[in-house]
Amino acid sequence: MRINEKTIASNISKQQTREFGMLAVLVTSFLELYLKQNNLTAVVFSLALITLLFPVVFYPFAFCWFGLSRIMGVISTWILLVAVFLIIVIPISLVRKMIGSDALKIKQFKKSRRSVMTDRNHVFMDSDLLHTF
């Protein structure tokens, strides 16, 4: 998936700008409580008012915020897939190779005229479908 500026900008909606405004209100409220400064109350109130009346003001911030989230989503997906491959797939394959497991019968392939596929001449009955697992 490629991310460019056009796809990020075209997907920013008015609702997302409103959500970023609410996030700004929440962060400033926590800062006011943490720093114990009452002078941030006016900032919190004005941010809440702007969020309700003119959410478009937050468009540049929402553009950056949601663009960053999309980029991080792509990067974290790749990191997660690489980690799963390195931690799970490669060690299991190395262990199977050391044991000498050949589930696909690659060593027997084209050694003779016989097929390496397993013939299964089985007539299925109703009882085979009762307890499949």
C-alpha atoms as a printed R data frame, in Angstrom:
    type eleno elety resid chain resno       x       y       z
1   ATOM     1    CA   MET     A     1   0.000   0.000   0.000
2   ATOM     2    CA   ARG     A     2   1.410   3.314  -1.046
3   ATOM     3    CA   ILE     A     3   0.645   6.418   0.934
4   ATOM     4    CA   ASN     A     4   0.933   9.800  -0.676
5   ATOM     5    CA   GLU     A     5  -0.195  13.266   0.289
6   ATOM     6    CA   LYS     A     6  -3.220  13.193  -2.002
7   ATOM     7    CA   THR     A     7  -4.763  10.063  -0.430
8   ATOM     8    CA   ILE     A     8  -4.259  11.428   3.077
9   ATOM     9    CA   ALA     A     9  -5.684  14.858   2.259
10  ATOM    10    CA   SER     A    10  -8.714  13.563   0.386
11  ATOM    11    CA   ASN     A    11  -9.744  11.317   3.251
12  ATOM    12    CA   ILE     A    12  -9.780  13.924   6.039
13  ATOM    13    CA   SER     A    13 -13.424  14.575   6.871
14  ATOM    14    CA   LYS     A    14 -15.158  17.189   8.977
15  ATOM    15    CA   GLN     A    15 -15.789  14.493  11.583
16  ATOM    16    CA   GLN     A    16 -12.049  13.800  11.818
17  ATOM    17    CA   THR     A    17 -11.289  17.487  12.314
18  ATOM    18    CA   ARG     A    18 -13.915  17.513  15.088
19  ATOM    19    CA   GLU     A    19 -12.290  14.433  16.650
20  ATOM    20    CA   PHE     A    20  -8.904  16.135  16.629
21  ATOM    21    CA   GLY     A    21 -10.473  19.189  18.285
22  ATOM    22    CA   MET     A    22 -11.891  16.960  21.022
23  ATOM    23    CA   LEU     A    23  -8.444  15.394  21.435
24  ATOM    24    CA   ALA     A    24  -6.923  18.867  21.813
25  ATOM    25    CA   VAL     A    25  -9.537  19.724  24.451
26  ATOM    26    CA   LEU     A    26  -8.807  16.485  26.312
27  ATOM    27    CA   VAL     A    27  -5.021  16.967  26.237
28  ATOM    28    CA   THR     A    28  -5.278  20.566  27.468
29  ATOM    29    CA   SER     A    29  -7.688  19.485  30.216
30  ATOM    30    CA   PHE     A    30  -5.207  16.867  31.413
31  ATOM    31    CA   LEU     A    31  -2.392  19.407  31.256
32  ATOM    32    CA   GLU     A    32  -4.464  21.809  33.345
33  ATOM    33    CA   LEU     A    33  -5.104  19.107  35.955
34  ATOM    34    CA   TYR     A    34  -1.505  17.889  35.936
35  ATOM    35    CA   LEU     A    35   0.106  21.333  36.119
36  ATOM    36    CA   LYS     A    36  -2.608  22.656  38.473
37  ATOM    37    CA   GLN     A    37  -2.828  25.934  36.608
38  ATOM    38    CA   ASN     A    38  -6.212  27.576  36.327
39  ATOM    39    CA   ASN     A    39  -5.092  29.850  33.494
40  ATOM    40    CA   LEU     A    40  -5.532  26.952  31.026
41  ATOM    41    CA   THR     A    41  -9.287  26.887  31.691
42  ATOM    42    CA   ALA     A    42  -9.831  29.651  29.144
43  ATOM    43    CA   VAL     A    43  -7.768  27.707  26.588
44  ATOM    44    CA   VAL     A    44  -9.798  24.554  27.200
45  ATOM    45    CA   PHE     A    45 -13.060  26.457  26.883
46  ATOM    46    CA   SER     A    46 -11.987  28.253  23.700
47  ATOM    47    CA   LEU     A    47 -10.766  24.986  22.121
48  ATOM    48    CA   ALA     A    48 -14.096  23.336  22.955
49  ATOM    49    CA   LEU     A    49 -15.987  26.265  21.452
50  ATOM    50    CA   ILE     A    50 -13.890  26.217  18.270
51  ATOM    51    CA   THR     A    51 -14.383  22.444  18.022
52  ATOM    52    CA   LEU     A    52 -18.149  22.849  18.177
53  ATOM    53    CA   LEU     A    53 -18.515  25.879  15.918
54  ATOM    54    CA   PHE     A    54 -15.575  25.824  13.488
55  ATOM    55    CA   PRO     A    55 -13.988  22.344  13.356
56  ATOM    56    CA   VAL     A    56 -12.380  23.211  10.001
57  ATOM    57    CA   VAL     A    57  -9.782  25.238  11.934
58  ATOM    58    CA   PHE     A    58  -8.236  21.935  13.021
59  ATOM    59    CA   TYR     A    59  -7.864  20.638   9.438
60  ATOM    60    CA   PRO     A    60  -4.042  21.097   9.215
61  ATOM    61    CA   PHE     A    61  -3.570  19.384  12.568
62  ATOM    62    CA   ALA     A    62  -5.959  16.565  11.643
63  ATOM    63    CA   PHE     A    63  -4.146  16.205   8.325
64  ATOM    64    CA   CYS     A    64  -0.827  15.697  10.131
65  ATOM    65    CA   TRP     A    65  -2.315  13.510  12.879
66  ATOM    66    CA   PHE     A    66  -4.251  11.103  10.669
67  ATOM    67    CA   GLY     A    67  -1.493  11.101   8.035
68  ATOM    68    CA   LEU     A    68   0.986  10.076  10.709
69  ATOM    69    CA   SER     A    69  -1.386   7.367  11.905
70  ATOM    70    CA   ARG     A    70  -1.678   5.934   8.381
71  ATOM    71    CA   ILE     A    71   2.082   5.936   7.914
72  ATOM    72    CA   MET     A    72   2.598   4.295  11.315
73  ATOM    73    CA   GLY     A    73  -0.066   1.723  10.418
74  ATOM    74    CA   VAL     A    74   1.820   0.687   7.293
75  ATOM    75    CA   ILE     A    75   5.185   0.644   9.066
76  ATOM    76    CA   SER     A    76   3.912  -1.298  12.078
77  ATOM    77    CA   THR     A    77   2.298  -3.884   9.803
78  ATOM    78    CA   TRP     A    78   5.609  -4.503   8.084
79  ATOM    79    CA   ILE     A    79   7.460  -4.647  11.404
80  ATOM    80    CA   LEU     A    80   4.916  -7.115  12.808
81  ATOM    81    CA   LEU     A    81   5.097  -9.366   9.739
82  ATOM    82    CA   VAL     A    82   8.894  -9.361   9.735
83  ATOM    83    CA   ALA     A    83   8.953 -10.121  13.470
84  ATOM    84    CA   VAL     A    84   6.526 -13.042  13.092
85  ATOM    85    CA   PHE     A    85   8.578 -14.397  10.215
86  ATOM    86    CA   LEU     A    86  11.878 -14.085  12.092
87  ATOM    87    CA   ILE     A    87  10.579 -15.367  15.440
88  ATOM    88    CA   ILE     A    88   8.224 -18.156  14.314
89  ATOM    89    CA   VAL     A    89   8.663 -19.246  10.694
90  ATOM    90    CA   ILE     A    90  12.453 -19.345  10.399
91  ATOM    91    CA   PRO     A    91  13.114 -21.244  13.674
92  ATOM    92    CA   ILE     A    92  10.428 -23.833  12.870
93  ATOM    93    CA   SER     A    93  11.831 -24.354   9.393
94  ATOM    94    CA   LEU     A    94  15.376 -24.725  10.747
95  ATOM    95    CA   VAL     A    95  14.230 -27.286  13.330
96  ATOM    96    CA   ARG     A    96  12.328 -29.253  10.654
97  ATOM    97    CA   LYS     A    97  15.399 -29.178   8.414
98  ATOM    98    CA   MET     A    98  17.657 -30.437  11.243
99  ATOM    99    CA   ILE     A    99  15.204 -33.248  12.038
100 ATOM   100    CA   GLY     A   100  15.112 -34.195   8.375
101 ATOM   101    CA   SER     A   101  11.385 -33.791   7.918
102 ATOM   102    CA   ASP     A   102  10.251 -34.045   4.296
103 ATOM   103    CA   ALA     A   103   6.485 -33.562   4.332
104 ATOM   104    CA   LEU     A   104   6.356 -32.715   0.615
105 ATOM   105    CA   LYS     A   105   8.470 -35.783  -0.292
106 ATOM   106    CA   ILE     A   106  10.884 -33.633  -2.268
107 ATOM   107    CA   LYS     A   107  13.710 -36.172  -1.871
108 ATOM   108    CA   GLN     A   108  11.575 -38.869  -3.515
109 ATOM   109    CA   PHE     A   109  10.421 -36.643  -6.365
110 ATOM   110    CA   LYS     A   110  11.505 -37.922  -9.808
111 ATOM   111    CA   LYS     A   111  13.600 -40.753  -8.305
112 ATOM   112    CA   SER     A   112  11.393 -43.345  -9.946
113 ATOM   113    CA   ARG     A   113   8.443 -43.579 -12.271
114 ATOM   114    CA   ARG     A   114   6.032 -43.897  -9.351
115 ATOM   115    CA   SER     A   115   4.151 -40.881  -8.083
116 ATOM   116    CA   VAL     A   116   4.964 -39.370  -4.731
117 ATOM   117    CA   MET     A   117   1.282 -38.593  -4.225
118 ATOM   118    CA   THR     A   118  -0.491 -40.807  -1.733
119 ATOM   119    CA   ASP     A   119  -3.321 -42.911  -3.115
120 ATOM   120    CA   ARG     A   120  -6.334 -42.783  -0.922
121 ATOM   121    CA   ASN     A   121  -8.985 -45.296  -1.831
122 ATOM   122    CA   HIS     A   122 -11.535 -44.588   0.828
123 ATOM   123    CA   VAL     A   123 -15.297 -44.747   0.546
124 ATOM   124    CA   PHE     A   124 -16.784 -42.037   2.705
125 ATOM   125    CA   MET     A   125 -19.691 -42.998   4.948
126 ATOM   126    CA   ASP     A   126 -22.176 -40.942   6.944
127 ATOM   127    CA   SER     A   127 -20.235 -41.653  10.124
128 ATOM   128    CA   ASP     A   128 -17.160 -39.867   8.683
129 ATOM   129    CA   LEU     A   129 -19.055 -36.570   8.704
130 ATOM   130    CA   LEU     A   130 -20.496 -36.853  12.220
131 ATOM   131    CA   HIS     A   131 -17.377 -36.042  14.265
132 ATOM   132    CA   THR     A   132 -15.082 -34.261  11.844
133 ATOM   133    CA   PHE     A   133 -12.936 -32.620  14.494
